[in-house]
Amino acid sequence: MRPYRYEVFTVVIEKQIRNGILQERDKLPSVREIKEKYRLSTSSVQSGFEYLMIKGLVVSRPRSGYFVAAIQEENIPEGEPRHPVAIRDEVFMKNMMLTSKRTSESSSFNTAVPGNLLIPQKLILRTMQQVIREKGAALLRYYPSNGMEALRKHIAKQMRMYGCTMNPDEIIITDGALQALTIALKSVTKAGDTVAVDSPCVFSVLEVMAHLELKVIEIPVHYRSGFDTGYFRKACEENNIRTLVITPNFHNPTGIIMDDKTKKEVLDIAETHQLCIIENDMYSDLYFDEQRPHCIKSFDKKGIVMTYSSFSKTLAPGIRLGWLYAGNFYAKSERIRFTLGRTVSPFYQELVLKLLQGNSYERHLRAFRKQLNQQAVQVLDTLRNSFPEGSYFHRPQGGYSIWGQLPEHTDIQKFYQYCEKHSIHFTPGHTFSLTHTYDGHFRVVFAERITPESLILLGNAGEEAKKMIL
């Protein structure tokens, strides 16, 4: 911006006032003197004095001229304004960081989502562009609150291929898996009710239950069968349990798969005690064997099983699209879903539908499963060969996780301090329970691309752990 002509003299006067050369009530040069000295027009000089008056530096006295104004002291507050303290749950914040903190891909073994190099970026971005070209401004409108009919039909069709019959009219599209779980829990429980969960259990599930003010009974998983049905039966006999939240296939964090006999037994116990089952089916597509395992819903004849899943574990974590098969509980679940938002992102619904309609999604899953399987073998071998004798690492048959246990007398806090210092991030076992049962355990996620550097870091952690046995 070009300077005003009067600035040739106003900047000089302003500077002299600021520096104390010109004092309060000092008379300033006249308009004629300024005009002659700086070769300005009368109007320019007058505009300059008006500018100084507006800034509070100069006052005009009729028939006397212009004088330095009295400088008013600013009433500056003693202290800076403060916002009210935001109340944070420090345990919640710490656990959230432990399950999601990421430094580099080579040292992050704690985030159970596909890493940057395993996300099918080209496929997703290309399909996004197609969706935008084809749908245009329609993506900016409301979609049905329970989700697109075509998408619900494709999900039902896909589940039918796996031996699980679902009515597409009883499927609700959700903003991710946690929203699906929240809807399912709110449809069958109220604050103060008791629910059962498989244990260890992911922090996010426990947090949802805490938010809904539910009482929790933890039912141990078994390395062989997948679930302690005897413990579950006894818990049902002694407590008024409203529902069981369970991950039967490639359980997070252990990677354990429940055999079909145990799934049927769990269903039988639930039927006997008239409680519903909320089944997490998010990891079932990530199987390493020849075929996808059955979900508990496949054996359900009385409609007591609600099943939920998400595409964030198989495509990308930023694609917040999940679904809930509500079955007998659909009417209440639909109302709850509506209160959480008018519609799920039309863009993500159209994107996932486009992927399911072709064969690109299945091709991606085949490649993804192969990569995960190879990485699971590499990580497991490194863990078993590097950590102290007496450690145990369970071989997963699918999913993302390896569940580890250090020898009983290991200084676990010292181990985590070493890992933190060297930016090696596992998820500590204590985040997976409301008790201290798993303090000596930790979860290793192999969803990032495994590199020679990754394996060296794991090996180093194992060698250090050998020095920490008390």
C-alpha positions in Angstrom: 0.0 0.0 0.0 1.3 3.5 -0.9 2.0 5.7 2.2 -0.1 8.9 2.8 1.7 12.1 1.9 1.3 13.4 5.4 3.3 10.5 6.9 6.5 12.3 6.1 5.9 14.5 9.2 3.5 12.5 11.3 6.0 9.7 11.8 8.6 12.2 13.0 6.2 13.8 15.6 4.9 10.4 16.7 8.4 9.1 17.3 9.4 12.2 19.3 6.3 11.9 21.5 7.0 8.2 22.1 10.6 8.8 23.0 9.8 11.7 25.3 11.5 14.4 23.2 8.1 16.1 23.0 6.3 16.3 26.3 2.7 16.7 27.3 1.3 20.2 26.4 4.2 21.1 24.2 3.2 23.2 21.3 3.7 21.7 17.8 4.8 23.5 14.6 2.0 25.3 12.9 0.3 24.2 9.7 2.2 26.8 7.7 5.6 25.7 9.2 4.9 22.0 8.4 3.6 22.9 4.9 6.8 24.8 4.1 9.3 22.4 5.7 7.9 19.2 4.0 6.5 20.9 0.9 2.9 19.7 1.5 -0.5 21.1 0.7 -2.6 22.6 3.5 -5.1 19.8 3.2 -2.4 17.2 3.6 -1.0 18.8 6.7 -4.4 19.1 8.2 -5.1 15.4 7.4 -1.9 14.5 9.2 -2.8 16.4 12.3 -6.3 14.8 12.3 -4.5 11.4 12.1 -2.4 12.2 15.2 -5.5 13.4 17.0 -7.4 10.2 16.2 -4.4 8.2 17.7 -4.7 10.4 20.9 -1.3 11.9 20.5 -2.3 15.4 19.7 -5.0 17.9 20.7 -6.2 21.0 18.9 -6.9 24.3 20.7 -8.9 26.9 18.8 -6.8 29.9 17.6 -3.8 28.5 19.4 -2.7 25.5 17.3 -1.8 21.9 18.0 -0.3 20.5 21.3 0.9 17.2 22.6 -1.9 15.4 24.3 -1.8 14.1 27.9 -0.9 10.4 27.7 -3.6 8.3 29.3 -2.3 5.3 31.3 -3.8 2.1 30.0 -5.6 0.0 32.6 -3.8 -3.2 32.0 -5.1 -6.2 34.0 -2.7 -7.6 36.6 -2.9 -11.1 35.2 -3.7 -12.8 32.0 -7.3 -14.0 31.5 -7.7 -17.7 32.4 -10.0 -20.3 31.0 -11.7 -22.6 33.4 -9.7 -25.8 34.0 -10.8 -28.5 31.6 -11.4 -31.6 33.6 -9.6 -34.6 32.0 -9.7 -38.2 33.0 -5.9 -38.8 33.2 -6.3 -42.6 33.2 -8.5 -42.4 30.1 -6.0 -40.1 28.4 -3.1 -42.3 29.3 -4.8 -45.5 28.1 -5.9 -43.8 24.9 -2.3 -42.8 24.1 -1.0 -46.3 24.9 -3.4 -47.8 22.4 -2.9 -45.2 19.6 0.4 -43.4 20.0 2.4 -43.7 16.8 6.0 -42.5 16.2 7.4 -44.2 13.2 6.0 -47.3 11.4 9.1 -49.2 12.3 8.5 -48.8 16.1 4.7 -48.7 16.4 3.4 -52.1 17.5 0.4 -50.7 19.4 -2.2 -49.4 16.9 -4.6 -52.0 15.6 -5.3 -50.5 12.2 -3.6 -50.9 8.9 -0.4 -48.9 8.6 0.1 -46.3 5.8 2.0 -48.8 3.6 -0.7 -51.5 3.9 -3.7 -49.2 3.2 -4.8 -49.7 -0.5 -4.3 -46.0 -1.2 -4.6 -46.1 -5.0 -7.7 -48.3 -4.9 -9.4 -46.0 -2.3 -8.5 -42.7 -3.9 -9.4 -43.9 -7.4 -12.8 -45.1 -6.2 -13.4 -41.8 -4.3 -12.9 -39.9 -7.6 -15.3 -42.2 -9.4 -17.9 -41.7 -6.6 -17.6 -37.9 -6.8 -17.9 -37.8 -10.6 -20.9 -40.1 -10.5 -22.9 -38.8 -7.5 -21.9 -35.1 -7.5 -24.0 -32.8 -5.3 -26.2 -35.8 -4.2 -23.4 -36.5 -1.7 -24.3 -33.3 0.1 -27.8 -34.4 1.0 -29.2 -36.6 3.8 -29.2 -40.3 3.3 -31.5 -42.7 5.1 -30.8 -42.8 8.8 -30.4 -46.5 8.8 -28.1 -46.4 5.7 -28.4 -47.0 2.0 -30.6 -49.9 1.1 -28.1 -51.1 -1.6 -25.3 -51.1 0.9 -27.3 -53.0 3.5 -28.2 -55.6 0.8 -24.5 -56.1 -0.2 -23.5 -56.6 3.5 -26.3 -59.2 3.9 -25.2 -60.9 0.7 -21.6 -61.0 1.8 -22.5 -62.5 5.2 -24.8 -65.1 3.5 -21.7 -66.3 1.6 -20.1 -67.0 5.0 -23.1 -69.0 6.1 -24.8 -66.3 8.1 -28.3 -65.2 7.1 -29.2 -61.6 7.8 -32.2 -59.6 6.8 -30.9 -56.4 5.2 -33.9 -54.5 6.6 -32.5 -55.3 10.1 -29.0 -53.9 9.4 -28.1 -50.4 10.5 -25.2 -48.5 9.0 -23.1 -46.7 11.7 -20.3 -44.2 12.1 -17.8 -47.0 12.9 -17.7 -50.0 15.2 -17.8 -48.2 18.5 -21.0 -46.5 17.6 -22.5 -49.8 16.6 -21.5 -51.3 20.0 -22.9 -48.3 21.8 -26.2 -48.6 20.0 -26.4 -52.3 20.7 -25.6 -51.9 24.4 -28.1 -49.0 24.8 -30.9 -51.1 23.2 -30.7 -53.8 25.8 -29.3 -52.2 28.9 -29.7 -49.2 31.2 -27.3 -47.6 33.7 -26.5 -50.0 36.6 -27.1 -53.2 34.6 -24.4 -55.9 34.5 -22.8 -57.0 31.3 -20.2 -59.8 30.6 -17.1 -59.3 28.4 -14.4 -61.6 27.2 -11.2 -60.8 29.0 -8.7 -59.4 28.2 -10.8 -56.8 26.5 -9.9 -53.8 24.4 -9.8 -50.5 26.2 -12.3 -48.8 23.9 -15.0 -51.4 24.7 -14.4 -51.0 28.5 -14.6 -47.3 28.1 -18.0 -47.4 26.3 -19.3 -49.6 29.1 -18.0 -47.1 31.7 -19.6 -44.2 29.9 -23.0 -46.1 29.9 -22.5 -46.7 33.7 -22.6 -50.5 33.3 -21.2 -53.0 35.7 -18.8 -55.4 34.1 -17.9 -59.1 34.7 -14.8 -60.3 32.9 -14.9 -63.8 31.5 -11.5 -65.3 30.7 -10.6 -66.4 27.1 -8.9 -69.8 26.6 -5.9 -70.3 24.4 -7.3 -73.6 23.1 -11.1 -73.3 23.0 -11.3 -69.5 22.9 -13.6 -68.9 25.9 -14.1 -70.2 29.5 -17.7 -71.4 29.2 -17.7 -72.9 32.7 -16.8 -69.5 34.2 -19.5 -67.8 32.0 -22.2 -70.3 33.0 -21.4 -69.8 36.7 -21.4 -66.0 36.3 -24.8 -66.2 34.7 -26.1 -68.3 37.5 -24.9 -65.9 40.2 -25.6 -62.6 38.5 -28.4 -60.9 36.5 -26.3 -60.5 33.4 -28.1 -58.6 30.6 -25.7 -59.2 27.7 -22.4 -60.7 26.7 -20.0 -58.6 24.5 -17.6 -61.0 22.8 -15.1 -61.2 19.9 -15.1 -64.9 18.9 -12.9 -64.6 15.8 -9.3 -63.4 16.1 -9.9 -61.9 19.5 -8.3 -58.5 20.2 -5.7 -58.5 21.9 -5.0 -62.3 22.0 -5.6 -63.3 18.4 -7.4 -66.3 19.7 -10.2 -67.9 17.6 -13.2 -69.6 19.3 -14.0 -73.1 18.0 -17.5 -73.8 16.7 -18.3 -76.1 19.6 -17.5 -73.4 22.1 -19.5 -70.8 20.0 -22.6 -73.1 20.2 -22.1 -73.6 23.9 -21.9 -69.9 24.5 -25.1 -69.5 22.6 -26.8 -72.2 24.6 -25.8 -70.6 27.9 -27.2 -67.3 26.7 -30.5 -68.8 25.6 -30.8 -70.6 28.9 -30.3 -67.4 30.9 -32.3 -65.2 28.5 -29.6 -62.8 27.7 -28.5 -61.4 24.3 -25.1 -61.6 22.7 -23.3 -58.6 21.1 -20.8 -60.1 18.7 -17.8 -58.2 17.4 -17.1 -59.5 13.9 -14.5 -56.9 12.8 -11.6 -59.2 12.4 -13.2 -62.3 10.8 -12.2 -61.2 7.2 -8.6 -61.2 8.3 -8.2 -65.0 8.5 -4.9 -66.8 7.6 -6.3 -70.3 6.9 -8.4 -71.4 3.9 -11.8 -70.0 4.9 -13.5 -67.4 7.0 -14.6 -68.8 10.4 -18.2 -68.9 11.4 -19.6 -66.1 13.5 -21.9 -66.9 16.5 -24.8 -65.4 14.6 -24.6 -68.3 12.1 -25.9 -70.7 14.8 -28.5 -68.3 16.2 -32.1 -69.7 15.7 -33.9 -67.5 18.3 -32.6 -64.0 17.2 -30.7 -63.2 20.4 -27.4 -62.3 18.7 -26.5 -58.8 17.5 -23.4 -58.6 15.3 -21.4 -55.6 14.4 -18.4 -54.9 12.2 -16.5 -52.1 10.4 -14.5 -51.4 7.3 -11.8 -49.4 9.1 -9.9 -52.6 9.9 -9.8 -53.9 6.4 -9.5 -50.6 4.3 -8.3 -47.6 6.3 -9.0 -46.2 9.8 -10.2 -42.9 8.5 -13.2 -44.6 6.7 -15.6 -44.3 9.5 -18.2 -46.8 8.3 -19.6 -49.7 10.4 -22.7 -51.7 10.6 -24.9 -53.4 13.2 -27.2 -56.4 12.6 -29.8 -55.6 15.3 -32.3 -58.4 14.5 -35.0 -58.7 17.2 -33.7 -55.4 18.7 -34.0 -53.4 15.5 -36.8 -51.0 16.5 -35.1 -49.6 19.5 -31.7 -49.7 17.9 -32.9 -47.6 14.9 -34.3 -44.9 17.2 -31.0 -44.8 19.2 -29.0 -44.5 15.9 -31.2 -41.6 14.8 -30.4 -39.7 18.0 -26.7 -40.0 17.3 -26.9 -38.1 14.0 -29.3 -37.8 11.1 -27.2 -39.9 8.7 -23.8 -41.6 8.2 -21.5 -39.9 5.7 -23.1 -40.4 2.2 -19.6 -40.3 0.7 -18.3 -43.2 2.7 -21.5 -45.2 2.1 -21.2 -44.7 -1.7 -17.4 -45.5 -1.5 -17.8 -48.8 0.3 -20.8 -49.8 -1.9 -18.7 -49.1 -5.0 -15.9 -51.3 -3.6 -18.3 -54.2 -2.7 -20.0 -54.1 -6.0 -16.9 -55.1 -7.9 -14.2 -57.6 -7.1 -11.5 -55.1 -6.1 -12.3 -55.3 -2.3 -11.9 -59.1 -2.3 -8.7 -58.9 -4.2 -7.4 -56.4 -1.7 -8.4 -58.7 1.2 -6.5 -61.6 -0.3 -3.4 -59.6 -0.7 -3.8 -58.0 2.8 -4.3 -61.3 4.5 -1.2 -62.7 2.9 0.9 -59.7 4.0 -0.5 -59.9 7.5 0.2 -63.6 7.7 3.8 -63.2 6.6 4.3 -60.4 9.1 2.8 -62.4 11.9 5.3 -65.2 11.3 8.3 -62.8 11.2 7.2 -60.9 14.4 6.3 -64.1 16.3 9.7 -65.8 15.4 11.6 -62.7 16.5 9.7 -62.5 19.8 10.1 -66.2 20.6 13.8 -66.1 19.8 14.7 -62.9 21.6 12.7 -62.7 24.8 13.7 -64.6 28.0 12.9 -68.2 28.6 9.5 -68.5 30.2 7.9 -65.9 28.0 4.9 -66.9 26.0 3.6 -65.4 22.7 0.4 -66.9 21.2 0.5 -67.7 17.5 -2.5 -65.8 15.9 -4.6 -67.4 13.1 -5.8 -64.1 11.9 -6.3 -60.5 12.8 -3.6 -58.0 13.9 -2.4 -59.1 17.4 0.1 -61.2 19.2 -0.5 -61.6 22.9 2.7 -61.8 25.0 3.4 -62.7 28.6 6.8 -62.1 30.3 8.2 -64.4 33.0 6.6 -63.9 36.4 9.5 -62.1 38.1 10.2 -59.6 35.3 10.5 -55.9 36.3 7.7 -54.9 33.9 7.9 -51.2 34.7 11.6 -51.2 33.9 10.8 -53.0 30.6 8.3 -50.4 29.6 10.7 -47.6 30.5 13.3 -49.1 28.2 10.7 -49.4 25.4 9.5 -45.8 25.9 13.1 -44.5 25.9 13.8 -46.2 22.6 10.3 -45.4 21.1 9.2 -49.1 20.9 5.5 -49.0 21.5 3.6 -52.0 22.7 0.2 -51.9 24.5 0.6 -52.8 28.2 -1.6 -55.6 29.4 -3.2 -53.5 32.2 -5.2 -51.5 29.7 -7.2 -54.6 28.7 -8.8 -55.2 32.1 -10.4 -53.4 35.0 -8.2 -55.6 37.2 -4.5 -56.2 37.5 -4.7 -59.7 35.9 -2.7 -58.9 32.9 0.0 -56.6 34.3 2.7 -59.0 33.0 1.3 -59.1 29.5 1.5 -56.9 26.5 0.0 -56.7 22.9 2.1 -56.6 19.8 0.4 -55.4 16.7 1.8 -56.4 13.3 -0.4 -54.1 11.1 2.4 -51.8 10.1 4.8 -52.9 7.4 7.5 -55.0 9.1 11.0 -54.0 8.1 14.5 -55.3 9.2 14.6 -52.2 11.5 11.3 -53.3 13.1 12.7 -56.8 13.8 15.9 -55.4 15.2 13.9 -53.1 17.6 11.8 -56.1 18.8 15.0 -58.2 19.2 16.6 -55.5 21.3 13.5 -55.2 23.5 13.7 -59.0 24.1 17.4 -58.9 25.0 16.8 -56.1 27.5 13.9 -58.0 29.0 16.3 -60.9 29.8 18.2 -58.4 32.1 15.1 -57.5 34.0 14.2 -60.7 35.6 14.3 -60.2 39.4 
